[in-house]
Amino acid sequence: MKLLVFVTDDANADTAIDALVEQGFRVTRLATTGGFLRRGNTTLLVGVEDNQVDRALQLVKQAAPGTTAITLDLERYERL
């Protein structure tokens, strides 16, 4: 399992979320602020299987260019 963390501009967040959800990914959206000018950003958390990482990255790259992506290994992931 992997946890994908995407940090994107607020203006691109809806497009990225729509692209991921249409392909069956579950997305958690967090309002975040950061950077030199303290601009509004959106952080997206997406838990995926190892073989889905490239697909999710490609979807976000197309939907929201300039997004920062971080991939983390997950030891455990459950839907409760």
C-alpha positions in Angstrom: 0.0 0.0 0.0 1.0 3.6 -0.7 -0.2 6.9 0.6 -0.1 9.6 -2.1 -0.1 13.2 -0.8 -0.8 15.8 -3.5 -0.4 19.5 -2.8 -2.1 21.6 -5.4 -3.5 25.1 -5.9 -7.1 25.6 -4.7 -8.0 26.4 -8.3 -6.9 22.9 -9.5 -8.2 20.8 -6.6 -11.7 20.1 -7.9 -10.4 19.0 -11.3 -7.8 16.7 -9.7 -10.4 15.2 -7.3 -12.9 14.6 -10.1 -10.3 12.8 -12.2 -9.3 10.6 -9.3 -12.9 9.8 -8.2 -14.0 9.0 -11.8 -11.3 6.3 -11.8 -12.5 4.8 -8.5 -9.9 6.4 -6.2 -11.1 7.6 -2.8 -9.8 11.0 -1.9 -9.5 13.0 1.4 -9.4 16.8 0.8 -7.6 19.1 3.3 -7.5 22.9 3.1 -3.9 23.9 3.7 -1.9 27.1 3.6 1.7 27.5 2.9 4.5 29.0 0.9 6.1 32.3 1.0 2.9 34.2 0.3 0.8 32.0 2.4 -1.5 31.2 -0.5 -4.4 28.7 -0.1 -3.6 25.2 -1.2 -5.4 22.0 -1.1 -3.8 18.7 0.1 -5.2 15.5 -1.2 -4.7 12.1 0.5 -5.1 9.0 -1.5 -4.5 5.5 -0.3 -3.7 3.1 -3.2 -2.3 -0.3 -4.0 1.2 -0.4 -5.3 0.1 -1.1 -8.8 -2.2 2.0 -8.9 0.5 4.6 -8.0 1.5 5.4 -11.6 -2.1 5.7 -12.7 -3.0 8.1 -9.9 0.1 10.2 -10.5 -0.7 10.5 -14.2 -4.3 11.5 -13.6 -3.3 14.3 -11.3 -0.5 15.4 -13.6 -3.0 15.8 -16.4 -5.7 17.4 -14.3 -3.6 19.7 -12.2 -0.1 20.5 -13.7 2.4 21.8 -11.1 1.0 19.7 -8.3 3.5 18.4 -5.8 3.2 14.6 -5.2 4.7 12.7 -2.3 4.5 8.9 -2.1 4.7 7.2 1.2 4.8 3.5 2.1 1.9 2.4 4.3 2.3 -0.5 6.7 -1.4 -0.8 7.3 -4.5 0.7 5.7 -8.0 -0.1 6.7 -11.4 1.3 6.0 -13.4 1.2 9.2 
